[in-house]
Amino acid sequence: MRTIITLDGKKISKKAACEMFGKEDMDKRIREAKEVFFEDPNEESSWWMGSGMLTIEFR
């Protein structure tokens, strides 16, 4: 399973996201997105992060 992280529709790496928002916060968001994905794969996991819309999806 691949984790795809986008900020305002542009793909970014996990490392870049951790630098922008903090490693602990990103780990928490990814964990929450995985829980939602396993419950309903069609539900979108997005958060407003102040500098843009962060979206995490899995393929």
VENQUI-V725520 format. One record per pair of residues at least 12 apart in sequence whose C-alpha atoms are under 7 Angstrom apart, sorted by the first residue. I is the first residue (numbers start at 1). GAP is how many residues later the second one is. If there is no record, write none. Layout:
BEGIN
{{I/GAP} {I/GAP}}
END
This chain:
BEGIN
{{1/57} {1/58} {2/56} {2/57} {3/53} {3/54} {3/55} {3/56} {4/52} {4/53} {4/54} {5/50} {5/51} {5/52} {6/48} {6/49} {6/50} {7/45} {7/46} {7/47} {7/48} {8/44} {8/45} {8/46} {33/12} {33/23} {45/12}}
END
